[in-house]
């Protein structure tokens, strides 16, 4: 038996060969001598000297090798080029949050990983992580605010995401406004898109939100927007609600509760969800106005069916509980005076509806069906039941086709080779524009 001393051990065999044992990987050197019977060792003492278990010593003497750590690539690497393009300076799209980029890739490119895995991936790539550090928005406040909750049916909060610059896919830049209505107890939300924020649109959106939620809350918390307040509420004044909005509140049976000017934290429940609407900027330059409306509706539905991070509630489920505490809507006669003008039109065989003697296209699958039209913001919103089908700007043209609608009609009507239909359809649309344009 050979005596050992210290972590670095020099062993001498009967065939006068010296070697050092510095670590577990050196133990394999003992195996040939043990097999030849020319060496006896105290494995327990070796274990003590190396600070390891005796079974570990035995395992390494018999040839065990620790598996090498493979530098495995992440399957998210398949999306590297897409991410690089989306975050490039040439891209029109904006991503303020890693979460928004993750959701965009999930919705449009089939990404299936968890958000946490995606965030780690971005953080490990300095070229991507630096983008978010530069584009991040600071919502951190040094002030602390008292959190409070309200009973079911007690309060709703409203706000506007104002004057967001958005580029449509045809290159036109428009300024959009996004209205949000939130029931404070269930956190159920209603989002609506518009090009303006006038009082008639506000009344119509509120009426729509009350109907969707199944009733009217006891009070409506709002900031000092001009469509609600003639004079703002301050630390020194209770403010003045304008007469027309007060009449609206009386007709629907709720109290107006304006916040003190300069204190957005009072409406924290509705302010926080508005951050999620930055997600629309991920689609900057990708959508037309109708598709942007559809995006807002999808975003709205997803949020209402997801667990709320602050409460652990799923809003759409808790809405059912809150409905029983809401007041009923006023009579239809009262509501009509606040609703945006709603019309009806049947789709003709050319896949067109009629408004003020001019015709506007819809997809051909709606031929023969009766559509509902709402007119505001100088646009016609065309619905089938509750589904928004398309949006047209009000025009002086006799015939107003959207290109994708005309292409669908052409494919159904014409028997030409499909490869030629698109060129023919575009040429026809140019001729239609020249022939039917009002002088």
matplotlib code that plots the C-alpha trace (Angstrom):
import matplotlib.pyplot as plt

x = [0.0, 1.5, 1.3, -0.4, 0.1, -1.6, -3.9, -1.1, -0.1, 3.0, 2.6, 5.5, 4.8, 6.8, 8.1, 9.6, 7.1, 6.1, 3.0, 0.9, -2.7, -4.0, -7.7, -10.3, -9.4, -5.9, -7.3, -7.6, -3.8, -4.1, -6.3, -3.5, -1.5, -4.5, -5.4, -1.7, -1.8, 1.3, -0.4, -2.6, -4.2, -6.5, -9.5, -11.0, -7.9, -7.8, -11.4, -10.5, -7.5, -9.5, -12.6, -14.8, -17.1, -15.3, -17.8, -16.7, -13.1, -13.9, -15.9, -13.1, -10.5, -12.6, -12.6, -15.6, -15.4, -17.7, -19.8, -18.6, -21.1, -22.3, -22.6, -26.1, -27.8, -31.2, -34.1, -34.8, -31.6, -33.9, -35.5, -32.3, -32.5, -36.1, -35.4, -32.4, -34.5, -37.4, -35.0, -32.9, -32.9, -34.5, -37.6, -40.7, -41.9, -41.2, -40.7, -40.5, -40.7, -39.3, -42.7, -44.2, -41.6, -42.2, -45.9, -45.4, -43.2, -45.6, -48.6, -46.9, -43.9, -44.9, -42.6, -43.6, -41.2, -42.2, -41.8, -39.1, -37.0, -37.3, -36.3, -33.2, -32.3, -32.5, -30.4, -27.6, -27.3, -25.8, -26.9, -30.5, -30.4, -28.8, -31.8, -34.3, -32.0, -32.0, -35.8, -37.0, -39.6, -39.2, -42.4, -40.5, -41.8, -40.1, -43.4, -45.4, -49.2, -51.8, -53.5, -57.2, -59.9, -63.6, -66.7, -68.3, -70.3, -69.0, -66.6, -65.3, -62.4, -61.9, -58.9, -57.6, -54.2, -53.9, -52.4, -50.3, -48.6, -49.2, -48.1, -50.5, -49.2, -49.8, -47.3, -49.9, -49.2, -52.3, -52.8, -55.0, -56.6, -57.5, -60.3, -60.2, -63.0, -62.2, -64.4, -62.4, -63.5, -63.3, -60.6, -62.7, -61.7, -63.2, -60.8, -62.0, -60.0, -60.8, -59.2, -60.7, -61.9, -65.0, -67.9, -70.2, -67.6, -67.1, -70.8, -71.1, -68.1, -69.4, -72.8, -71.2, -69.0, -72.0, -73.9, -70.9, -70.4, -74.1, -74.9, -73.8, -71.4, -72.3, -69.5, -67.2, -63.6, -62.1, -59.4, -60.0, -60.6, -62.4, -65.2, -66.1, -64.9, -65.4, -63.1, -60.5, -60.6, -57.6, -56.4, -58.3, -61.4, -63.8, -64.0, -67.1, -68.5, -69.8, -73.6, -73.8, -71.7, -73.6, -76.9, -75.4, -74.4, -77.9, -79.6, -77.4, -77.5, -73.9, -71.9, -68.9, -65.8, -63.0, -59.4, -57.3, -55.3, -51.8, -52.4, -52.6, -52.0, -55.6, -56.5, -53.7, -56.0, -56.7, -53.3, -51.4, -53.3, -52.7, -49.0, -50.0, -51.3, -47.7, -48.1, -49.8, -46.5, -45.1, -47.4, -46.4, -46.5, -48.0, -51.8, -54.5, -57.1, -59.6, -56.8, -55.7, -59.2, -59.1, -55.7, -57.2, -60.1, -57.8, -55.6, -58.8, -60.0, -56.6, -56.3, -59.8, -59.2, -55.7, -54.9, -54.5, -51.0, -52.1, -55.3, -54.8, -58.3, -59.4, -61.4, -64.0, -64.9, -65.2, -67.3, -70.1, -70.0, -69.8, -72.8, -75.2, -74.1, -74.3, -77.4, -79.5, -79.1, -81.6, -84.5, -83.6, -85.1, -82.6, -79.7, -80.4, -79.8, -76.2, -75.4, -73.5, -75.8, -76.4, -77.6, -78.3, -77.4, -77.6, -74.6, -75.3, -74.1, -71.0, -70.0, -70.9, -72.9, -74.5, -74.0, -75.3, -75.6, -72.0, -70.9, -68.3, -66.8, -66.9, -65.5, -67.6, -68.6, -71.1, -72.9, -76.7, -76.2, -77.4, -74.6, -74.7, -73.0, -71.7, -70.5, -68.1, -64.6, -65.3, -65.2, -67.8, -67.5, -69.1, -70.3, -71.8, -73.6, -70.9, -67.9, -66.1, -65.8, -64.1, -63.6, -63.9, -63.1, -66.1, -65.6, -67.1, -66.3, -69.3, -67.5, -65.0, -63.2, -60.6, -58.0, -58.2, -62.0, -61.7, -59.1, -61.4, -64.4, -62.2, -61.0, -64.6, -65.9, -63.0, -61.9, -58.4, -55.2, -54.9, -51.4, -52.9, -55.9, -54.0, -52.6, -56.0, -57.8, -55.4, -55.7, -59.5, -59.4, -57.5, -60.1, -63.0, -61.4, -61.2, -64.6, -66.6, -64.8, -67.1, -66.1]
y = [0.0, 3.3, 6.3, 9.5, 13.1, 16.3, 16.9, 16.4, 12.7, 11.1, 7.3, 5.0, 1.6, -1.6, -1.0, 2.4, 4.6, 7.9, 9.9, 12.6, 12.4, 16.0, 15.4, 12.8, 12.6, 11.4, 8.3, 6.4, 6.2, 3.7, 1.2, -0.8, -1.3, -2.4, -4.9, -6.2, -6.6, -4.3, -1.6, -1.5, 1.8, 3.0, 4.3, 5.8, 7.8, 9.0, 10.1, 12.1, 13.7, 14.7, 15.6, 13.2, 10.2, 6.8, 5.5, 8.4, 7.5, 3.9, 5.0, 7.2, 4.6, 2.2, 4.6, 6.9, 10.2, 13.2, 13.9, 16.9, 19.8, 20.3, 23.8, 23.2, 25.8, 27.1, 26.5, 30.2, 30.6, 29.7, 33.1, 35.0, 36.6, 37.6, 39.2, 41.0, 42.4, 43.5, 45.3, 46.9, 50.7, 50.1, 48.5, 50.7, 48.5, 49.4, 47.1, 48.7, 45.4, 42.0, 40.6, 42.4, 41.0, 37.5, 37.9, 39.2, 36.2, 33.8, 35.3, 35.7, 33.3, 30.3, 30.8, 28.3, 29.0, 30.4, 34.1, 33.6, 31.5, 34.2, 36.9, 34.9, 34.4, 38.1, 39.0, 36.6, 38.4, 41.9, 43.1, 42.5, 43.4, 46.7, 47.6, 47.2, 49.1, 52.1, 51.9, 51.1, 53.4, 54.4, 53.8, 53.7, 56.2, 57.1, 57.9, 55.2, 54.9, 53.3, 50.4, 50.2, 47.9, 48.5, 46.3, 44.7, 47.1, 50.1, 51.7, 51.8, 53.8, 55.4, 56.8, 57.5, 56.5, 59.7, 60.8, 57.6, 58.0, 54.9, 54.1, 52.1, 49.5, 51.9, 54.3, 56.8, 58.0, 58.7, 59.8, 57.3, 57.3, 54.2, 54.4, 52.0, 51.3, 49.1, 47.7, 48.1, 44.9, 42.3, 44.2, 43.5, 45.9, 47.3, 48.9, 51.0, 52.7, 56.1, 59.0, 61.6, 62.0, 64.1, 63.9, 62.0, 59.2, 59.1, 58.7, 56.0, 54.1, 54.3, 53.1, 50.2, 49.3, 49.4, 47.0, 44.6, 44.5, 44.0, 47.1, 50.5, 51.0, 53.3, 55.7, 56.5, 57.6, 59.9, 62.4, 66.0, 65.5, 68.4, 66.1, 65.5, 68.6, 72.3, 73.1, 70.6, 69.2, 70.4, 70.4, 73.6, 73.1, 70.3, 71.3, 71.4, 68.6, 69.9, 70.0, 67.6, 64.9, 65.4, 64.8, 61.6, 60.5, 61.2, 59.4, 56.3, 56.6, 56.9, 59.5, 61.3, 61.1, 63.2, 62.7, 65.6, 67.1, 65.8, 62.6, 59.7, 57.2, 57.7, 55.8, 53.3, 50.4, 51.8, 53.5, 50.2, 48.2, 51.0, 50.0, 46.9, 48.9, 49.6, 46.2, 47.8, 49.5, 46.1, 46.1, 49.6, 49.7, 46.2, 46.8, 48.9, 50.7, 47.8, 45.3, 47.7, 47.6, 43.8, 43.8, 46.0, 43.5, 40.5, 42.3, 43.1, 39.5, 38.0, 40.3, 39.6, 35.9, 36.0, 35.9, 39.4, 39.7, 41.9, 40.1, 36.5, 36.8, 36.0, 39.2, 37.5, 35.0, 37.7, 39.8, 37.3, 37.9, 41.7, 41.8, 41.1, 44.3, 46.6, 48.8, 48.1, 50.1, 53.0, 52.6, 52.2, 55.5, 57.3, 55.2, 56.0, 59.7, 58.9, 56.1, 56.7, 56.6, 52.9, 52.0, 48.8, 47.8, 44.6, 43.4, 43.4, 40.9, 43.0, 42.6, 46.2, 48.0, 51.4, 54.6, 58.0, 56.8, 55.6, 52.0, 50.4, 46.9, 44.0, 40.4, 38.3, 35.8, 38.4, 38.7, 38.7, 39.3, 42.4, 44.4, 47.0, 50.3, 52.8, 56.1, 58.3, 59.8, 60.2, 56.4, 53.7, 50.7, 47.7, 44.9, 41.5, 40.7, 41.8, 41.2, 44.2, 43.2, 46.3, 50.0, 52.6, 56.3, 58.2, 59.1, 61.1, 58.2, 56.3, 52.9, 52.3, 49.0, 47.7, 45.9, 42.6, 42.5, 43.1, 40.4, 37.9, 38.9, 38.6, 35.1, 34.0, 35.7, 35.4, 32.1, 33.3, 31.9, 33.0, 34.3, 36.9, 37.9, 40.1, 42.3, 42.5, 43.4, 46.2, 47.6, 47.4, 49.3, 52.1, 52.4, 52.2, 55.1, 57.2, 56.5, 56.8, 59.7, 62.7, 65.7]
z = [0.0, -1.0, 1.4, 0.1, 1.2, 0.1, -2.9, -5.4, -4.9, -6.5, -6.9, -7.6, -9.0, -8.8, -12.3, -11.3, -13.0, -11.2, -12.0, -10.3, -9.2, -9.3, -10.1, -10.8, -14.5, -13.5, -11.8, -15.1, -15.1, -12.2, -14.0, -15.9, -12.7, -10.8, -13.5, -13.5, -9.7, -9.4, -7.4, -4.3, -3.2, -0.4, -2.3, 0.9, 1.5, -2.1, -1.7, 1.4, -0.3, -3.4, -1.4, -3.3, -2.5, -2.5, -5.2, -7.4, -7.0, -8.0, -11.0, -12.4, -11.8, -14.0, -16.9, -16.3, -18.2, -17.5, -20.6, -22.5, -22.5, -26.0, -27.3, -28.5, -30.7, -29.9, -32.3, -32.0, -34.1, -37.0, -36.5, -36.2, -39.7, -39.2, -35.8, -37.3, -40.1, -37.8, -35.5, -38.3, -38.9, -42.3, -40.7, -40.3, -37.4, -33.8, -30.9, -27.4, -25.6, -26.0, -25.2, -28.2, -30.6, -29.1, -29.7, -33.3, -34.2, -32.5, -34.5, -37.8, -38.1, -36.1, -33.1, -30.3, -27.4, -24.1, -23.6, -20.9, -23.3, -25.9, -23.5, -22.5, -26.1, -26.9, -23.8, -24.9, -28.2, -27.6, -31.1, -30.2, -26.5, -27.2, -29.5, -26.6, -24.2, -26.6, -27.4, -23.9, -22.4, -18.7, -16.7, -13.4, -10.9, -7.6, -6.0, -4.3, -4.8, -2.6, -4.4, -4.1, -5.5, -6.2, -5.9, -8.8, -10.9, -9.0, -11.4, -15.0, -16.3, -19.7, -21.6, -25.0, -26.5, -28.5, -31.8, -32.5, -35.9, -38.0, -41.5, -43.6, -46.0, -49.0, -47.4, -46.1, -42.5, -40.4, -36.8, -34.9, -31.5, -29.4, -26.9, -23.9, -21.5, -18.5, -15.8, -12.6, -10.8, -13.6, -15.7, -18.8, -21.6, -24.7, -27.3, -30.3, -33.1, -34.5, -36.4, -34.1, -30.5, -30.8, -28.4, -30.8, -31.2, -27.4, -26.8, -29.4, -28.1, -24.5, -25.6, -27.4, -24.4, -22.0, -24.3, -24.7, -20.9, -20.2, -18.3, -16.8, -13.8, -10.9, -11.8, -14.7, -13.8, -16.5, -16.9, -17.8, -21.6, -23.3, -24.5, -20.8, -18.8, -19.4, -16.5, -15.2, -11.7, -9.6, -6.0, -5.6, -7.8, -8.4, -12.1, -14.3, -16.4, -19.7, -20.0, -22.9, -21.2, -18.0, -19.8, -21.3, -17.8, -16.4, -19.3, -18.7, -14.9, -13.9, -11.9, -13.6, -11.4, -12.9, -11.8, -10.4, -13.3, -13.4, -11.4, -14.0, -11.2, -10.1, -13.3, -13.0, -13.9, -17.3, -17.8, -17.4, -20.1, -22.6, -22.6, -24.4, -27.3, -28.3, -29.9, -32.9, -33.8, -34.5, -37.6, -38.7, -42.5, -42.7, -42.6, -44.2, -42.0, -42.0, -41.0, -38.3, -36.9, -37.0, -35.1, -32.3, -32.0, -31.8, -29.2, -27.2, -27.3, -26.3, -23.3, -22.1, -22.3, -20.6, -16.9, -15.5, -14.0, -11.1, -10.1, -11.3, -12.9, -16.4, -17.3, -19.5, -16.7, -14.0, -16.3, -15.9, -12.1, -12.5, -15.0, -12.1, -10.4, -13.4, -14.0, -17.0, -20.3, -20.9, -23.4, -27.0, -27.9, -25.6, -26.8, -30.5, -29.9, -28.9, -31.4, -34.6, -37.7, -38.6, -42.1, -44.0, -47.5, -49.5, -51.5, -55.2, -57.8, -58.4, -54.7, -53.9, -51.2, -51.8, -49.7, -50.8, -54.5, -54.6, -54.4, -52.2, -52.5, -50.1, -50.4, -52.9, -50.3, -49.0, -52.3, -51.6, -47.9, -46.0, -44.4, -41.6, -42.2, -39.6, -40.8, -38.8, -39.1, -42.9, -43.2, -43.8, -41.5, -43.1, -40.7, -41.2, -37.9, -35.5, -37.7, -39.2, -42.9, -44.4, -44.1, -46.9, -46.9, -48.0, -51.7, -54.5, -56.9, -58.2, -57.9, -55.1, -55.2, -52.8, -54.9, -52.9, -53.3, -57.1, -57.5, -55.7, -57.9, -61.0, -60.2, -59.7, -62.9, -65.4, -66.9, -67.9, -66.6, -62.9, -63.6, -65.9, -63.8, -61.4, -64.2, -65.9, -62.6, -61.9, -65.4, -65.1, -61.8, -63.4, -66.2, -63.7, -61.8, -64.9, -66.2, -62.9, -61.3, -60.6, -62.6]

ax = plt.figure().add_subplot(projection="3d")
ax.plot(x, y, z, "-o")
ax.set_aspect("equal")
plt.show()
